[in-house]
Amino acid sequence: MVSLEVCANSATSAIAAQNGGAARVELCNNLYQGGITPSHGHILVARKHLHIKLYTLIRPRSGDFLYTKEEFQVMLSDVRQSIALGCDGIVVGILNKDGSVDMERNSQIVNMARQHGLGVTFHRAFDVCADKEKALEDLIHIGFERLLTSGGKSNVIEGARNVKNLLDQANGRISIMPGGGISEKNVADLVHYTGVKEIHSSARALVNSQMEYRNDSIMMGTRYVDEYAIYETSPKVVQNLIRLANSVD
């Protein structure tokens, strides 16, 4: 059985993911910039309603994965929040200037989480590592349970061969979970080619606002859709992804 982790951009999306049959939620905010740590409120409400596993993204800002001392302190504080709110795990990734895995800081976070029974996934910071074979061995040594990766490409379909190679290298020592551009159109081919047992997708659909009055002459910020539409996880898309992922002979 191939399981689906949904990258949910809100508590609402997290609940939709569960309703669609997802095995796990990675909760974050601001998917337009690759995702950052979700707010206390989103975690609290999601935890209240979810009986499936809830992981939180630990990422203080968008951009690269080289963090200052102050940013790292923020990350530690967010890990403590996830522990206190009863999350099942966290998702994190910290690199050095040379594109290698930051062994010290990642180890500190992994040890903190595991002491309280939380699982830890290393996210797509891996995809910008300089030496991915060595980076994978480093993650295994640190004790990460899972790697989320697009195979070092912008789209996981482009990186499918690399995902398969990583799966072979891992040899069961760490779970390899592909993500980044997975859709109903390509999920079956990806699973068939790579042989992975879990996949990652936001499973989003565009939801139009129920506002009756609209001021179409203003933009409140830099957005990829209008002010009266948002993307949320769709239970139907979740269901279809799971069905198609498990339709492979």
C-alpha atoms as a printed R data frame, in Angstrom:
    type eleno elety resid chain resno       x      y       z
1   ATOM     1    CA   MET     A     1   0.000  0.000   0.000
2   ATOM     2    CA   VAL     A     2   1.411  3.367  -1.059
3   ATOM     3    CA   SER     A     3   0.566  6.031   1.512
4   ATOM     4    CA   LEU     A     4   0.121  9.758   0.943
5   ATOM     5    CA   GLU     A     5   1.461 12.577   3.081
6   ATOM     6    CA   VAL     A     6  -0.331 15.843   2.353
7   ATOM     7    CA   CYS     A     7   1.485 19.157   2.593
8   ATOM     8    CA   ALA     A     8  -1.344 21.173   4.128
9   ATOM     9    CA   ASN     A     9  -1.210 24.968   4.090
10  ATOM    10    CA   SER     A    10  -3.735 25.415   6.905
11  ATOM    11    CA   ALA     A    11  -5.749 23.609   9.552
12  ATOM    12    CA   THR     A    12  -8.617 23.559   7.034
13  ATOM    13    CA   SER     A    13  -6.431 21.809   4.466
14  ATOM    14    CA   ALA     A    14  -5.184 19.379   7.112
15  ATOM    15    CA   ILE     A    15  -8.743 18.329   7.918
16  ATOM    16    CA   ALA     A    16  -9.488 17.965   4.194
17  ATOM    17    CA   ALA     A    17  -6.416 15.742   3.839
18  ATOM    18    CA   GLN     A    18  -7.683 13.466   6.598
19  ATOM    19    CA   ASN     A    19 -11.157 13.354   5.059
20  ATOM    20    CA   GLY     A    20  -9.617 12.240   1.780
21  ATOM    21    CA   GLY     A    21  -7.696  9.364   3.357
22  ATOM    22    CA   ALA     A    22  -4.175 10.770   3.803
23  ATOM    23    CA   ALA     A    23  -1.908  8.895   6.194
24  ATOM    24    CA   ARG     A    24  -0.094 11.965   7.478
25  ATOM    25    CA   VAL     A    25  -0.121 15.753   7.255
26  ATOM    26    CA   GLU     A    26   2.860 18.070   6.989
27  ATOM    27    CA   LEU     A    27   1.404 21.334   8.241
28  ATOM    28    CA   CYS     A    28   2.893 24.620   7.053
29  ATOM    29    CA   ASN     A    29   1.941 28.128   6.012
30  ATOM    30    CA   ASN     A    30   2.844 30.165   2.910
31  ATOM    31    CA   LEU     A    31   3.247 27.487   0.256
32  ATOM    32    CA   TYR     A    32   3.786 30.270  -2.294
33  ATOM    33    CA   GLN     A    33   7.359 30.543  -0.963
34  ATOM    34    CA   GLY     A    34   7.936 26.861  -0.371
35  ATOM    35    CA   GLY     A    35   6.372 26.764   3.093
36  ATOM    36    CA   ILE     A    36   7.295 28.136   6.509
37  ATOM    37    CA   THR     A    37   6.469 27.129  10.087
38  ATOM    38    CA   PRO     A    38   2.704 27.162  10.746
39  ATOM    39    CA   SER     A    39   1.212 29.384  13.409
40  ATOM    40    CA   HIS     A    40   0.340 28.223  16.914
41  ATOM    41    CA   GLY     A    41  -3.342 28.494  16.023
42  ATOM    42    CA   HIS     A    42  -3.121 26.317  12.908
43  ATOM    43    CA   ILE     A    43  -1.244 23.619  14.829
44  ATOM    44    CA   LEU     A    44  -3.665 23.740  17.751
45  ATOM    45    CA   VAL     A    45  -6.783 23.453  15.587
46  ATOM    46    CA   ALA     A    46  -5.274 20.788  13.328
47  ATOM    47    CA   ARG     A    47  -4.231 18.688  16.322
48  ATOM    48    CA   LYS     A    48  -7.719 18.991  17.794
49  ATOM    49    CA   HIS     A    49  -9.346 17.558  14.670
50  ATOM    50    CA   LEU     A    50  -6.786 15.070  13.347
51  ATOM    51    CA   HIS     A    51  -6.477 11.450  14.328
52  ATOM    52    CA   ILE     A    52  -3.873 10.821  11.612
53  ATOM    53    CA   LYS     A    53  -0.232 11.798  12.145
54  ATOM    54    CA   LEU     A    54   0.564 15.504  12.251
55  ATOM    55    CA   TYR     A    55   4.046 16.785  11.385
56  ATOM    56    CA   THR     A    56   4.954 20.476  11.404
57  ATOM    57    CA   LEU     A    57   7.403 22.249   9.128
58  ATOM    58    CA   ILE     A    58  10.248 23.915  11.047
59  ATOM    59    CA   ARG     A    59  11.389 26.675   8.695
60  ATOM    60    CA   PRO     A    60  11.594 30.253  10.002
61  ATOM    61    CA   ARG     A    61  11.673 31.943   6.595
62  ATOM    62    CA   SER     A    62  11.757 31.328   2.866
63  ATOM    63    CA   GLY     A    63  14.994 31.307   0.903
64  ATOM    64    CA   ASP     A    64  18.091 29.218   1.534
65  ATOM    65    CA   PHE     A    65  18.699 26.781   4.388
66  ATOM    66    CA   LEU     A    66  21.709 28.484   5.965
67  ATOM    67    CA   TYR     A    67  20.469 29.967   9.225
68  ATOM    68    CA   THR     A    68  21.844 32.559  11.630
69  ATOM    69    CA   LYS     A    69  22.178 31.932  15.377
70  ATOM    70    CA   GLU     A    70  18.972 33.862  15.970
71  ATOM    71    CA   GLU     A    71  17.075 31.931  13.303
72  ATOM    72    CA   PHE     A    72  18.259 28.662  14.805
73  ATOM    73    CA   GLN     A    73  16.959 29.765  18.199
74  ATOM    74    CA   VAL     A    74  13.600 30.418  16.544
75  ATOM    75    CA   MET     A    75  13.673 26.902  15.083
76  ATOM    76    CA   LEU     A    76  14.416 25.347  18.472
77  ATOM    77    CA   SER     A    77  11.529 27.290  19.967
78  ATOM    78    CA   ASP     A    78   9.211 26.076  17.202
79  ATOM    79    CA   VAL     A    79  10.298 22.477  17.838
80  ATOM    80    CA   ARG     A    80   9.410 22.927  21.511
81  ATOM    81    CA   GLN     A    81   6.015 24.306  20.478
82  ATOM    82    CA   SER     A    82   5.355 21.265  18.277
83  ATOM    83    CA   ILE     A    83   6.267 18.980  21.181
84  ATOM    84    CA   ALA     A    84   4.039 20.878  23.607
85  ATOM    85    CA   LEU     A    85   1.053 20.832  21.220
86  ATOM    86    CA   GLY     A    86   1.215 17.070  20.764
87  ATOM    87    CA   CYS     A    87   2.509 16.792  17.208
88  ATOM    88    CA   ASP     A    88   3.720 13.414  15.953
89  ATOM    89    CA   GLY     A    89   6.758 14.764  14.187
90  ATOM    90    CA   ILE     A    90   8.593 17.633  12.556
91  ATOM    91    CA   VAL     A    91  10.085 18.394   9.143
92  ATOM    92    CA   VAL     A    92  13.377 20.274   9.009
93  ATOM    93    CA   GLY     A    93  16.587 20.837   7.049
94  ATOM    94    CA   ILE     A    94  19.719 22.871   7.789
95  ATOM    95    CA   LEU     A    95  22.752 23.220   5.506
96  ATOM    96    CA   ASN     A    96  26.276 24.600   5.740
97  ATOM    97    CA   LYS     A    97  27.678 27.269   3.424
98  ATOM    98    CA   ASP     A    98  29.313 24.629   1.223
99  ATOM    99    CA   GLY     A    99  26.028 22.845   0.559
100 ATOM   100    CA   SER     A   100  26.649 20.013   3.012
101 ATOM   101    CA   VAL     A   101  24.339 18.841   5.792
102 ATOM   102    CA   ASP     A   102  24.845 20.753   9.053
103 ATOM   103    CA   MET     A   103  25.537 17.735  11.257
104 ATOM   104    CA   GLU     A   104  25.616 19.575  14.584
105 ATOM   105    CA   ARG     A   105  22.423 21.596  14.301
106 ATOM   106    CA   ASN     A   106  20.375 18.876  12.617
107 ATOM   107    CA   SER     A   107  21.510 16.394  15.256
108 ATOM   108    CA   GLN     A   108  20.475 18.756  18.033
109 ATOM   109    CA   ILE     A   109  16.973 19.081  16.615
110 ATOM   110    CA   VAL     A   110  16.615 15.363  15.865
111 ATOM   111    CA   ASN     A   111  17.728 14.416  19.370
112 ATOM   112    CA   MET     A   112  15.334 16.932  20.937
113 ATOM   113    CA   ALA     A   113  12.401 15.617  18.906
114 ATOM   114    CA   ARG     A   114  13.166 11.939  19.425
115 ATOM   115    CA   GLN     A   115  13.517 12.376  23.184
116 ATOM   116    CA   HIS     A   116   9.840 13.308  23.176
117 ATOM   117    CA   GLY     A   117   8.759 10.573  20.766
118 ATOM   118    CA   LEU     A   118   8.491 12.680  17.613
119 ATOM   119    CA   GLY     A   119   9.582 11.492  14.199
120 ATOM   120    CA   VAL     A   120  11.768 13.691  11.997
121 ATOM   121    CA   THR     A   121  11.762 14.151   8.217
122 ATOM   122    CA   PHE     A   122  14.529 15.978   6.326
123 ATOM   123    CA   HIS     A   123  12.883 18.171   3.707
124 ATOM   124    CA   ARG     A   124  13.864 19.388   0.250
125 ATOM   125    CA   ALA     A   125  16.884 21.292   1.497
126 ATOM   126    CA   PHE     A   126  18.418 17.994   0.378
127 ATOM   127    CA   ASP     A   127  17.710 18.923  -3.235
128 ATOM   128    CA   VAL     A   128  20.197 21.793  -3.094
129 ATOM   129    CA   CYS     A   129  22.965 19.811  -1.370
130 ATOM   130    CA   ALA     A   130  26.289 19.738  -3.204
131 ATOM   131    CA   ASP     A   131  26.911 15.988  -2.798
132 ATOM   132    CA   LYS     A   132  23.635 14.112  -2.502
133 ATOM   133    CA   GLU     A   133  25.097 10.641  -1.990
134 ATOM   134    CA   LYS     A   134  27.124 11.860   0.991
135 ATOM   135    CA   ALA     A   135  24.198 13.947   2.242
136 ATOM   136    CA   LEU     A   136  21.998 10.845   2.335
137 ATOM   137    CA   GLU     A   137  24.571  8.972   4.413
138 ATOM   138    CA   ASP     A   138  24.779 11.968   6.763
139 ATOM   139    CA   LEU     A   139  21.008 11.980   7.260
140 ATOM   140    CA   ILE     A   140  21.029  8.271   8.041
141 ATOM   141    CA   HIS     A   141  23.870  8.773  10.530
142 ATOM   142    CA   ILE     A   142  21.997 11.614  12.275
143 ATOM   143    CA   GLY     A   143  18.891  9.472  12.623
144 ATOM   144    CA   PHE     A   144  16.307 10.989  10.297
145 ATOM   145    CA   GLU     A   145  13.470  8.577   9.582
146 ATOM   146    CA   ARG     A   146  12.526  9.987   6.217
147 ATOM   147    CA   LEU     A   147  13.796 12.102   3.307
148 ATOM   148    CA   LEU     A   148  11.459 14.261   1.230
149 ATOM   149    CA   THR     A   149  13.046 14.886  -2.159
150 ATOM   150    CA   SER     A   150  12.325 15.780  -5.761
151 ATOM   151    CA   GLY     A   151  15.556 14.114  -6.807
152 ATOM   152    CA   GLY     A   152  17.437 17.395  -6.990
153 ATOM   153    CA   LYS     A   153  15.156 18.824  -9.669
154 ATOM   154    CA   SER     A   154  12.370 21.416  -9.617
155 ATOM   155    CA   ASN     A   155   9.863 18.696 -10.490
156 ATOM   156    CA   VAL     A   156   9.954 15.153  -9.131
157 ATOM   157    CA   ILE     A   157   9.188 13.700 -12.545
158 ATOM   158    CA   GLU     A   158  12.408 15.246 -13.853
159 ATOM   159    CA   GLY     A   159  14.206 13.836 -10.815
160 ATOM   160    CA   ALA     A   160  12.567 10.396 -10.871
161 ATOM   161    CA   ARG     A   161  15.756  8.561 -11.846
162 ATOM   162    CA   ASN     A   162  17.620 10.222  -8.980
163 ATOM   163    CA   VAL     A   163  14.821  9.280  -6.576
164 ATOM   164    CA   LYS     A   164  15.161  5.663  -7.662
165 ATOM   165    CA   ASN     A   165  18.936  5.798  -7.157
166 ATOM   166    CA   LEU     A   166  18.471  7.253  -3.680
167 ATOM   167    CA   LEU     A   167  16.014  4.480  -2.841
168 ATOM   168    CA   ASP     A   168  18.612  1.903  -3.890
169 ATOM   169    CA   GLN     A   169  21.340  3.629  -1.876
170 ATOM   170    CA   ALA     A   170  19.143  3.890   1.202
171 ATOM   171    CA   ASN     A   171  18.378  0.160   1.091
172 ATOM   172    CA   GLY     A   172  15.735  0.451   3.791
173 ATOM   173    CA   ARG     A   173  17.852  2.501   6.211
174 ATOM   174    CA   ILE     A   174  15.708  5.622   5.669
175 ATOM   175    CA   SER     A   175  12.413  6.114   3.868
176 ATOM   176    CA   ILE     A   176  12.634  7.976   0.562
177 ATOM   177    CA   MET     A   177   9.475  9.998  -0.091
178 ATOM   178    CA   PRO     A   178   9.215 11.800  -3.442
179 ATOM   179    CA   GLY     A   179   7.464 15.162  -3.606
180 ATOM   180    CA   GLY     A   180   7.376 18.285  -5.740
181 ATOM   181    CA   GLY     A   181   4.915 18.361  -8.618
182 ATOM   182    CA   ILE     A   182   3.098 15.084  -7.955
183 ATOM   183    CA   SER     A   183  -0.354 15.143  -9.521
184 ATOM   184    CA   GLU     A   184  -3.139 12.851 -10.634
185 ATOM   185    CA   LYS     A   185  -1.561 12.852 -14.104
186 ATOM   186    CA   ASN     A   186   1.844 11.505 -13.096
187 ATOM   187    CA   VAL     A   187   1.586  9.714  -9.749
188 ATOM   188    CA   ALA     A   188   0.987  6.229 -11.155
189 ATOM   189    CA   ASP     A   189   3.988  6.449 -13.498
190 ATOM   190    CA   LEU     A   190   6.196  7.774 -10.691
191 ATOM   191    CA   VAL     A   191   5.282  4.965  -8.303
192 ATOM   192    CA   HIS     A   192   5.667  2.348 -11.030
193 ATOM   193    CA   TYR     A   193   9.116  3.608 -12.015
194 ATOM   194    CA   THR     A   194  10.595  4.218  -8.579
195 ATOM   195    CA   GLY     A   195   8.866  1.626  -6.409
196 ATOM   196    CA   VAL     A   196   8.417  4.068  -3.493
197 ATOM   197    CA   LYS     A   197   5.974  3.277  -0.696
198 ATOM   198    CA   GLU     A   198   4.996  6.819   0.287
199 ATOM   199    CA   ILE     A   199   4.457 10.029  -1.650
200 ATOM   200    CA   HIS     A   200   4.020 13.715  -0.818
201 ATOM   201    CA   SER     A   201   1.636 16.238  -2.404
202 ATOM   202    CA   SER     A   202  -0.359 19.321  -1.470
203 ATOM   203    CA   ALA     A   203  -3.358 17.887  -3.386
204 ATOM   204    CA   ARG     A   204  -4.642 21.419  -3.853
205 ATOM   205    CA   ALA     A   205  -7.588 22.862  -5.719
206 ATOM   206    CA   LEU     A   206  -8.566 26.489  -6.236
207 ATOM   207    CA   VAL     A   207 -11.369 27.659  -3.950
208 ATOM   208    CA   ASN     A   208 -13.236 30.838  -4.813
209 ATOM   209    CA   SER     A   209 -14.232 33.326  -2.106
210 ATOM   210    CA   GLN     A   210 -17.824 33.602  -0.917
211 ATOM   211    CA   MET     A   211 -17.499 37.411  -0.744
212 ATOM   212    CA   GLU     A   212 -20.320 39.199  -2.546
213 ATOM   213    CA   TYR     A   213 -18.686 42.648  -2.644
214 ATOM   214    CA   ARG     A   214 -15.313 42.696  -4.379
215 ATOM   215    CA   ASN     A   215 -12.822 45.509  -4.991
216 ATOM   216    CA   ASP     A   216 -11.003 44.266  -8.064
217 ATOM   217    CA   SER     A   217  -8.808 47.366  -8.348
218 ATOM   218    CA   ILE     A   218  -6.534 46.505  -5.403
219 ATOM   219    CA   MET     A   219  -3.887 43.895  -4.617
220 ATOM   220    CA   MET     A   220  -2.949 43.304  -0.976
221 ATOM   221    CA   GLY     A   221   0.411 41.737  -1.798
222 ATOM   222    CA   THR     A   222   2.340 39.699  -4.354
223 ATOM   223    CA   ARG     A   223   0.133 36.728  -5.149
224 ATOM   224    CA   TYR     A   224  -0.228 34.123  -7.860
225 ATOM   225    CA   VAL     A   225  -4.028 34.215  -7.812
226 ATOM   226    CA   ASP     A   226  -6.525 37.000  -7.227
227 ATOM   227    CA   GLU     A   227  -7.504 38.244  -3.777
228 ATOM   228    CA   TYR     A   228 -10.752 36.321  -3.900
229 ATOM   229    CA   ALA     A   229  -9.416 32.816  -4.433
230 ATOM   230    CA   ILE     A   230  -7.151 30.531  -2.415
231 ATOM   231    CA   TYR     A   231  -5.662 27.082  -2.829
232 ATOM   232    CA   GLU     A   232  -6.706 24.461  -0.311
233 ATOM   233    CA   THR     A   233  -6.257 20.702  -0.098
234 ATOM   234    CA   SER     A   234  -9.114 18.873  -1.815
235 ATOM   235    CA   PRO     A   235 -10.403 15.590  -0.304
236 ATOM   236    CA   LYS     A   236 -11.298 14.446  -3.818
237 ATOM   237    CA   VAL     A   237  -7.759 15.054  -5.118
238 ATOM   238    CA   VAL     A   238  -6.367 13.228  -2.075
239 ATOM   239    CA   GLN     A   239  -8.620 10.246  -2.803
240 ATOM   240    CA   ASN     A   240  -7.647 10.181  -6.465
241 ATOM   241    CA   LEU     A   241  -3.917 10.357  -5.714
242 ATOM   242    CA   ILE     A   242  -4.149  7.430  -3.305
243 ATOM   243    CA   ARG     A   243  -6.221  5.397  -5.743
244 ATOM   244    CA   LEU     A   244  -3.897  6.046  -8.664
245 ATOM   245    CA   ALA     A   245  -0.743  5.438  -6.611
246 ATOM   246    CA   ASN     A   246  -2.088  2.033  -5.668
247 ATOM   247    CA   SER     A   247  -3.321  1.094  -9.140
248 ATOM   248    CA   VAL     A   248   0.177  0.026 -10.185
249 ATOM   249    CA   ASP     A   249   0.515 -3.709 -10.817
